[in-house]
Amino acid sequence: MISDPVHRARHHQLWIDGVREGLIPMGRPEDLELTLKVEALARLTLTSIASLRLLPRHELAEKFCRYGLVSPLPVRALEALEAHGYPQRELRPPDFQACSVIVSTALNWCTMDILRGAETRVMLLDDRTAKAVVDSKNETITAAELQHLPHNPCLIEFYRPIEIAESIRRGIRLRAVGFEAVGNAEVPAAVVGFYLDDWEHSPDRNIRWPATLGIWFGGLNMVTVDRATSQRVGFQPSSDAEFAFSEICKRIARNLWDFVTMRSINYDRIKRKPVKHPVVGDRPQHIQGLRSQLDREVFNLYLNREMARSEGVHSHHPPPPWAYRVEVPGKFHELIYCATCGDLHRHDLLGTSCRKCREIVGPRANVRVEKSWHHPYFVGPEDAPVKDVVRDVHRRKTRR
């Protein structure tokens, strides 16, 4: 297979194309939703899935109505969260038991819908840039910020798998990250799916799908980890290792979201070749899922020239008198502007007047926030060896 990502995108040879081929035996999205609702009903009623599948259709529909499983799963999850006080407050541990089944089922549905949905915007990102972005310093993301996705839903596929969370157990190889906002401005909620370079199999139905870790944002912190992910990473459900791993994933979600929403990102549109249907006799055979790929477009993400020069932004400084070089990791910077005139404003002067138009900037009105990112760069003589520096070992105590 040719390694050029543009060629693979045009000829349907991306990782996501192989995923969709493996999901074809799963059937229509309605069949998957019915399967997930039956599993949720089995957890709510403490009955077996096999016994529920033997019920007549009208009895199963009555049980769905009784437990509020008629609506689409993301809508039902939002209704359950609102019934317990969200978004006026975050849910407390006593409320988790009442909502955990519905929210986790909706989370599983969304992580699969990102892979299968015809509306999913597929974007390609260079693995070296992706690795530098996910390792950059930043804060975690919130559900309210994820409501403003430029493409909803979207999937960011890397040219090659990248290593993340090397400090936790063995670390994992990440293949793609997907985003989907399921709420609105009044009730923010979103799902982020992390797809590993490993597979989960269903031998009885000849189906395979990527090992997935899903995170629900909004109301409560819900994390779903399938069997392949648990075996690959090597932690038990609800353990400290799983919590630490989910926190790393939240930071990665923030970094990738800030990266794809920056103004310095260009989207190179790649038009895909028509899919060739297999011929049975004299007529082409229709396969579920291929119809939505005919008009699909893939976008290649890259930094424009102005942002690419930021890697050498510190080159004008004289080299320090060191015998080694030190790598400075990438970092996101937050810039605040006056929404009226567009003038740059200082962070510590929010709530004061703009120096150009004299309008009050912030803290909530007349403010525009943008993120910028710089590449990792080296400090020191060019020919000197690179020295590994251990950072953030412990916090320095403040002097009294």
N, C-alpha and C positions, 0 to 999 in steps of 0.2 A: 504494500500500500504506500502511495506517495505521501511524504511527510508534510508537504506544503498545506497549511490549513485552508487557504483560499481554494485550492483545488479540491480538497476533501469536502469543503462546504458546498461547492457547486455540484459535486457528483454524489451527494448524500452519503458521505463516508465519515461523518463526524461521530463522536461518541453518542450523542443524543439520538442519532439515526439507528445505531445498534440497539439502544435502549428501547426505542419504539417498536422495533421488529420483535424484540423479546416479549413485549407487552401485548402483541396482537392476539394471542390466544386468550387473554383476559376478557375480551369481548368489548361491548360498548361501555361508555362511562356510566350509563344507567345501571348496568349489571354490577359494576364495582360499587356504586353507591348503595344498591340493595344489599350486597354482601356485607358492607361495613355497617349498615343499619341493623342487619340481623345479628352481627357480632355485638353491637352496642346493646341491642335488646336482650341478648343472652346475658350480658354482664349486669344489666339493670334488674332482670327478673330472676337471676341465679339459676337459669336453665341451660340445657345443652344446646349448642348450635344445630346439631343433627335433628333434635326434636322440633325445633322451630322451622327448619326447612321442610319438614313433613306436613306442616299445617296447611290447610287450604288457603287460597289467596285472600279470601274475604276475612278469615280469622286473623291472618297476619296483618292485614290492613287495620283491623280493629285494635290490635295491640300497638301498632305504630301510632294510631290516633291517641290511645290512652297515655302513651309515654312521650308524646310530642315529637315523633320522628317522621312526620309527614313533610315538613319543610326541608329544603336543602340543608345539609349538615352545617355549613358555615353560618347560615341564618339561624339555625337552631342553637348553635353555640353562643351566638351573640344574645339571643333571647334569654338563655340560661344565665349568662353573666349579668345582664341587665336586671333580672329578677332578684339577684343577690346584691344589688347596690352599685354595680359598675355602670358608668365611669365616675360616679361621685366618690368612690373609694375603691382601693384595691382589695380583692377578696382575702379573707383571713383563712387560716388552716381549717377551722370548722366548716367553711363553705366549700372546701376543695372536694370533699367526697360527693357532694351533690352535683358538681359541675365537671368533675374530672373525666367521667365516662364520655360525655357529649363532646367536651373540648378535645380530648385525645382522639376521638373518632374523626372529628372535623379536621384535626391536624393531619392525620393519616390521609384523609381524602385530599387535602390541599397539596401535600407533598407529592402525591401521585398525579394530581391534576396539573401541576407545573410541568411534569414530564410529558404528559399525554395531550394536554390542551392545545387546540388549534390556535388559540389567542396568545400563547406564550411567545414572547419575543426572545429569540436565541441570539446571544452575543458571545463573541470569541475574544479572549484576552490572552496575551502572551504569558506563558508560565513564569518567566523570570520577573516580569513586571508584577504579576499577581503575587508572587512570593514576597517581593519587596513591599507591596501594599499591605498584605495581611500581617506582616511583622512590624508594621509601623505603629507608633504610639498614638493612641486615640481613646476616647471614652466609649462606653456601650451605647447602643442605639435604643430608642423607645418606640412604642407602638404609634404614637402621634406622628413621629417623623416618617415612619414607613407608609403613611397614608398618601404621601406626595411622591410616589414612585414615578419616574418619567415613563416607564413602560410596565404595565401591570396586567398579567404576571410576566416575569422575565427570568431567564436562565443564563447565567454566566458560565460558559464552558471554557476551561483552560486548554491551551495547546497540548500540554502534557500534565500529568498529575503533579501536585505540589505537596510537600511535607508540611504538616502543621502539628502543633502540640507535641513537639519532640520531648518536652520536659515531663510529660505525663505518660508513664508506662513506655510503650514502644512508639507512640505517635501514630499518625495515620496519613495515608495518601489521599488527598482530596482531589476529586475530578471536576466538580461543578458545584455552584451555589445558586439556589433559586429563591425568588422573592414573590410574595403575593399578598396584597392588601385586601382583606375581607371585610373591613369595617367602613366607617365614614368619619367625618370630622367630629360628629357628636359622640360616637362610640368607636374609638380607634381600636383596631385589632389587625394583626398581620401574622404571616407565617413565613419562616425562613427555613429552607431545606438544604442540608449539607449532604451531598452525594459522594460516597467514597469510591475509590478504585477497587471495588470488590462487589460481589454479587450475592443476592439472596435468591434461593431456588424454591420452587414448588414442584416436587417430582411428580405428583399425581396429575397435574395439569400442564406440565412442560412449559412453565412460565419462569422467567427470571427477571429481576429488577435490581437496581443498584442498592447496595447497603446504604441506609439513610438514617440520618439524625435530624429530627424536626424540632423546631422551637416555636412555641406560641407566644406572641407578644400581645398583652392587653388583658387586664383583669387579674390574671395569675400567671405564674411562670410554669409553663407546661413543657416538658421535654419528652419526646418519644424516641426510643432507640430500638431498632430491630435486632434480631438475633445475630445477624452477620456482623453488625457494627459492634455489639458487645463482645463477640468472640475475637474480632480483629483488634480492638483496643485492649480488651482484657480487663474490663471492670464490671461489677455487679450493678443491677438497677438500684437507684436511689442511694448510691454510695458517694463518698467524698470525691473519688476520682471522676465520677460522672458529673458532679456539680462543678468541679474545676474545669473539666472539658467543656461543659456548656457555657461557662463564663468566657473561655477562650473563643468559642464559636460566636458569642455575642459581639465580642470585639472585632472578630473577622467580618461579621455582617456589617458592622458600622464602617469599617475601613473600605469594604467593597462598595457600599452604598454611597459613601462620600466620594469615592473615586469616580463612579459612573455618572454622578450628578454634577461634577465639576464643569465649569465652562470651558476648560482647556481640553476636554475630551472630544475627539472626533469620531463619528460613526461612519465607517466605510461600508456602504450597502453592497452585499454580495447576492446576486440573483442566482437562484439554483436551477439546475437542469430539470426538465420534467421527469417524473418517476416512470420507469418502464414497468408496465404490468405484465406478469407472466401470462403466457397464452395457453389456453386449454382448448384444443380443437382449433376452431377458426375465430374464436372470440376471446378478448382479453378477460382475465379473471380479476374481479374486484376484491381487494383485500382491505379489511377494516384498518383505517389509520393512514393509508397512503393518499387518500383524496385530500386530506388537510395539508399534506406536504407539497402538493403540486405548486401552489402559489406562495409557499413560505419563503421568507427572505431571512438571511443571516446578516448580522452586523458585526464588523470587525472593529474593536475598540483600540485606539492608540492615542497617545499624547501628541498635541501639535508641537510645532518647532519651538514656540516660546516657552512651553513647559519643559521640553526636553533639555533646554539649556540650563534649567535649574540645577541639574546634576553638578555642573561646574561653577555654581554661583560663588563658591568660596575660593576659586582659583586665583582671584586678584590679591589675596592676602599673601604676605611673604611666608614661605615654608618655615615651620618651627624647627629649632635646632635639635631634632630628635634623630635617633638612629633606627626608628621603626615608624610604621604607619598604623593608624587607628581608624577603623571603620565607624562612621557615624550612621546609625540606622535612619530609615525614612521616618517622616513625621508629618502629621496633618496639622495645618494652621487654620484657625478660625478668624475670619475678617468680618468686621461689622461696618456697614455702610448706612448712610442716611437714605431712606427710601425716596425722599423728595428730590434731592439733587444728586445723589449718588456719591457724595463725598465720603472718604474714609473716616471712621470714628473710632476713638479709643475705647477699649473694653471698660476701663475704670471710670469712664465719663458717661455711662448710660444714664439717661434721665436728665441730661443737660442739653443745652441748645447746640445745634450744629454751627461750626465756625464759618460756614459758607452761606447757608440760607437762614440761619437763626431759628430753625424749627427744632422742637424738642425731639430728641432721638431716644427711643426706648423708654422703659425696658420692654414694653409690649407693642407699642404703636410706632409707626414711622421708622422701622428698622428692617434691614435686609442683611442676612447672614450668609456668607459663602465660605467654602472650604477650599484650601489649596494644599498641595502635597509636593514634597521634594523627594527625589531619589536618595537612596543611600550613597554616601560619598566617603572618600578617604582623606584624612588629614595627615600630612607628613611628607617626607621626600619621596619622589616617585620610585626610585630604585631600592628603597628600604623594604625590609620584610614586614609583613602584616603581623601585628601583635593582637592576640585575643584579649579583650577587656571584659571582665565580669561586672555587669551593672546591676544596680538595685538589689544588692545583697541584703542590706538592712538600711533602715532609715536613720539618719543622723539625729541624735537627740538635741533638742533645743537647749541652749544655755539659759540659765535663770540669773 
